[in-house]
């Protein structure tokens, strides 16, 4: 193991909180309790946590229409998120954002942008401001694999590359852009192949291995902050849920879903901790109970706000 016990347990705690938050929110939408719509990230927890835990306090992330995991990983409280999803003025964006636009600049997260690829130029611009001010910070743009087909992606990464800006372009390749498989809309196998055309450093990582994600992101952040230019990181992962709340995923096979379930990032980290003698079933039950209580309290607080 390259990480100490406390760091690994912190990874696990935050990833499990994201999973439980998403599952509880999903049930509230299905029950008709919560307004609006949702785009969830179950299965992608290692991407959010691995990257965000590699950042400094003053770094800033920009997110997508699937932002809950990024927000929790960056340190936003589940209470402030729950309030926002319920449309309360006590939410992290004062009820002006909703599910697809959560964020808090005080926590290092620009309110998310739901337009596909819309946040990429923004992260590039933030990185430019860091460079002009000679500030040692880094901007991070999270994106899905569908975003690399948008013009905004190519313009923003090109600018980041020619000006050697301190920005990380993080592609969570969850294999599908809405209902379309990545291989059906791209003649190249990996999203990183597109970014490589701009002569920047590119890394392809198992996005369901939080330790590998964290190590890659930490090295990339150090390089970007040292004025070596941007880094593109492709995290190969899979979303357990559909594209949005009404998507039953008829476009993918149950066999495929089963194969990816064996690579579930939370299960893999739990097994790793247990194998090292750092975790037990009793500890797991206690943590799940604790997190469930925190979410129940956040929900009740949001309802009453």
C-alpha positions in Angstrom: 0.0 0.0 0.0 1.2 3.5 -0.9 -1.3 5.3 1.3 -1.5 5.2 5.1 -4.5 3.9 7.0 -6.1 7.3 7.7 -6.0 8.3 4.0 -7.5 5.1 2.8 -10.3 5.2 5.4 -11.0 8.8 4.4 -11.3 7.7 0.8 -13.7 4.9 1.8 -15.8 7.2 4.1 -16.3 9.8 1.4 -17.0 7.3 -1.3 -19.6 5.6 0.8 -21.3 8.9 1.6 -21.6 9.7 -2.1 -23.1 6.3 -2.8 -25.6 6.6 0.1 -26.5 10.2 -0.8 -27.2 9.2 -4.4 -29.3 6.2 -3.4 -31.4 8.2 -1.0 -31.9 11.0 -3.4 -33.0 8.6 -6.1 -35.6 7.1 -3.8 -37.0 10.6 -3.0 -37.3 11.4 -6.7 -39.1 8.1 -7.4 -41.4 8.7 -4.5 -42.2 12.2 -5.8 -40.9 13.9 -2.7 -38.2 15.9 -4.5 -38.7 18.3 -7.4 -36.9 18.5 -10.7 -34.7 15.8 -12.2 -31.3 14.2 -11.4 -28.3 12.7 -13.1 -26.5 10.4 -10.7 -22.9 9.1 -10.4 -23.2 5.7 -8.6 -20.2 3.7 -9.7 -18.0 6.8 -10.3 -17.2 7.6 -6.7 -13.5 6.8 -7.0 -13.1 9.3 -9.8 -14.5 12.2 -7.7 -12.7 11.3 -4.5 -9.4 10.3 -6.0 -9.1 13.6 -7.9 -10.5 16.0 -5.3 -8.4 14.6 -2.4 -5.3 15.4 -4.5 -6.1 19.1 -4.6 -5.2 22.0 -2.4 -7.6 24.2 -0.6 -7.4 27.1 -3.0 -7.7 24.9 -6.2 -11.1 25.1 -8.0 -13.1 22.5 -9.8 -15.8 22.8 -12.4 -18.4 20.1 -12.9 -21.1 18.8 -15.1 -24.8 17.9 -15.1 -23.8 14.9 -12.8 -22.2 16.9 -10.0 -23.3 15.5 -6.6 -20.2 13.2 -6.2 -17.8 16.0 -7.1 -19.5 18.3 -4.6 -19.3 15.9 -1.7 -15.8 14.9 -2.6 -14.8 18.6 -2.7 -16.2 19.0 0.8 -19.7 20.5 0.4 -21.9 19.2 3.2 -24.7 16.8 2.4 -27.0 19.2 4.3 -26.3 22.1 2.0 -26.8 19.9 -1.0 -30.0 18.4 0.3 -31.4 21.8 0.9 -30.5 22.9 -2.6 -32.1 19.8 -4.1 -35.3 20.6 -2.2 -35.2 24.1 -3.6 -34.6 25.9 -0.3 -32.9 29.2 0.1 -30.6 27.6 2.7 -29.1 25.4 -0.1 -25.6 25.8 -1.3 -26.8 28.0 -4.2 -29.7 29.5 -2.4 -32.2 27.5 -4.4 -31.0 29.0 -7.7 -29.1 25.9 -8.9 -30.9 22.7 -8.1 -29.4 19.3 -8.8 -27.5 20.1 -12.0 -25.9 23.3 -10.7 -24.7 22.7 -7.2 -21.4 24.2 -6.0 -19.8 26.6 -3.5 -16.8 28.7 -4.3 -15.9 28.9 -0.7 -15.3 25.1 -0.9 -13.4 25.3 -4.2 -16.3 24.3 -6.5 -17.8 26.6 -9.1 -21.6 25.9 -9.4 -21.9 23.1 -11.9 -22.7 23.7 -15.6 -25.2 21.4 -17.2 -24.3 22.2 -20.8 -22.1 19.4 -22.1 -18.5 20.7 -22.3 -19.6 24.1 -21.0 -17.4 24.0 -17.9 -14.2 23.2 -19.8 -13.5 26.8 -21.1 -14.4 28.1 -17.7 -11.7 26.0 -16.0 -9.2 27.0 -18.7 -10.0 30.7 -18.0 -9.6 30.2 -14.2 -6.2 28.6 -14.9 -5.3 31.6 -17.0 -6.1 33.9 -14.2 -3.9 31.9 -11.9 -1.0 32.1 -14.3 -1.4 35.9 -14.8 -1.6 36.4 -11.1 1.3 34.0 -10.4 -0.8 32.1 -8.0 0.2 28.5 -7.3 -3.2 27.0 -7.8 -4.8 24.6 -10.3 -8.2 24.5 -12.0 -9.9 21.1 -12.7 -12.5 20.4 -15.3 -14.5 17.3 -14.9 -16.2 16.1 -18.1 -17.9 13.0 -19.5 -16.7 11.1 -22.6 -19.5 12.8 -24.7 -17.9 16.2 -24.0 -14.9 15.4 -26.2 -17.1 15.7 -29.3 -18.0 19.3 -28.5 -16.2 22.2 -30.1 -15.8 23.9 -26.7 -13.6 20.9 -25.6 -11.1 21.4 -28.5 -10.9 25.1 -28.2 -10.3 25.0 -24.4 -7.7 22.2 -24.3 -5.9 23.9 -27.2 -5.7 27.1 -25.3 -4.6 25.4 -22.2 -1.8 23.6 -24.1 -0.4 26.5 -26.0 -0.3 28.7 -23.0 0.8 25.9 -20.6 -1.9 26.7 -18.1 -2.3 25.0 -14.7 -5.4 23.0 -15.5 -6.4 19.3 -15.3 -8.9 18.0 -17.8 -10.5 15.0 -16.2 -12.6 12.8 -18.4 -14.8 10.4 -16.5 -15.3 7.9 -19.4 -18.3 6.0 -18.2 -18.7 4.4 -21.6 -21.9 6.1 -22.7 -22.9 9.6 -23.7 -26.6 9.5 -22.7 -27.5 6.2 -24.4 -24.8 6.1 -27.0 -21.7 3.9 -26.6 -18.4 5.7 -26.9 -17.2 3.4 -29.6 -20.2 4.2 -31.8 -19.4 7.9 -32.0 -15.6 8.1 -31.9 -13.1 6.5 -34.4 -10.5 6.4 -31.6 -10.6 4.0 -28.8 -9.7 6.3 -25.9 -10.8 9.8 -25.0 -7.1 10.6 -24.3 -6.3 10.0 -27.9 -8.2 13.2 -28.8 -6.3 15.2 -26.2 -3.0 13.8 -27.3 -3.5 15.8 -30.6 -2.8 19.0 -28.5 0.6 17.8 -27.4 -0.3 17.6 -23.7 0.5 15.0 -21.2 -2.2 12.3 -21.2 -2.9 9.6 -18.7 -5.4 6.7 -18.9 -6.3 5.3 -15.5 -8.6 2.6 -14.0 -11.2 5.1 -12.7 -12.6 2.5 -10.3 -9.3 2.3 -8.3 -9.3 5.3 -6.0 -5.7 4.9 -5.1 -4.6 4.8 -8.7 -6.8 7.8 -9.5 -5.4 9.8 -6.5 -1.8 9.1 -7.3 -2.3 10.1 -10.9 -4.2 13.3 -10.0 -1.6 14.3 -7.4 1.3 13.9 -9.9 -0.7 15.8 -12.6 -1.5 18.6 -10.1 2.1 19.0 -9.2 3.2 19.1 -12.9 0.5 21.7 -13.8 1.3 23.9 -10.8 5.0 23.8 -11.8 4.1 25.4 -15.1 4.7 22.2 -17.1 1.3 22.7 -18.8 -2.1 21.0 -18.5 -2.7 17.3 -18.1 -5.5 15.2 -19.5 -6.6 12.3 -17.4 -9.0 9.7 -18.7 -10.7 7.7 -15.9 -12.3 4.6 -17.3 -15.4 4.0 -15.2 -19.0 3.1 -15.4 -22.3 4.6 -14.1 -24.5 2.1 -12.3 -27.6 4.2 -12.7 -29.1 5.4 -16.0 -28.3 8.7 -17.7 -31.1 10.4 -15.7 -33.9 9.3 -13.4 -36.2 7.9 -16.1 -33.5 5.9 -17.9 -33.8 2.1 -17.5 -30.8 1.5 -19.7 -32.3 -0.7 -22.4 -29.2 0.1 -24.6 -26.8 -2.0 -22.5 -26.8 -5.6 -21.6 -27.2 -7.1 -18.1 -24.0 -9.1 -18.8 -22.1 -5.8 -19.2 -23.6 -4.4 -16.1 -22.6 -7.5 -14.1 -19.0 -7.3 -15.4 -18.7 -3.8 -14.2 -20.4 -4.6 -10.9 -17.4 -6.9 -10.2 -15.2 -3.7 -10.4 -17.4 -1.6 -8.1 -14.9 1.0 -6.6 -16.4 0.9 -3.1 -16.3 -2.9 -3.0 -12.8 -3.0 -4.2 -11.5 -0.5 -1.6 -13.4 -2.4 1.1 -11.8 -5.6 0.1 -8.4 -3.9 0.0 -8.9 -2.5 3.5 -10.0 -5.9 4.9 -7.1 -7.7 3.3 -4.7 -5.3 5.0 -6.5 -5.9 8.4 -7.8 -2.3 8.4 -11.5 -3.0 8.2 -14.1 -5.4 9.5 -17.8 -6.1 8.7 -18.7 -4.6 12.1 -16.9 -1.4 11.2 -18.6 -1.3 7.9 -22.1 -1.7 9.4 -21.3 1.0 12.0 -20.2 3.4 9.2 -23.2 2.7 7.0 -25.5 3.3 10.0 -23.7 6.6 10.9 -23.9 7.9 7.3 -27.6 6.9 7.0 -28.3 8.9 10.2 -26.5 11.9 8.8 -28.5 11.8 5.6 -31.8 11.4 7.4 -30.9 14.4 9.5 -30.0 16.4 6.4 -33.3 15.4 4.7 -35.4 16.4 7.6 -33.5 19.7 8.0 -34.2 20.4 4.3 -37.9 19.6 4.5 -38.3 21.9 7.5 -36.1 24.8 6.2 
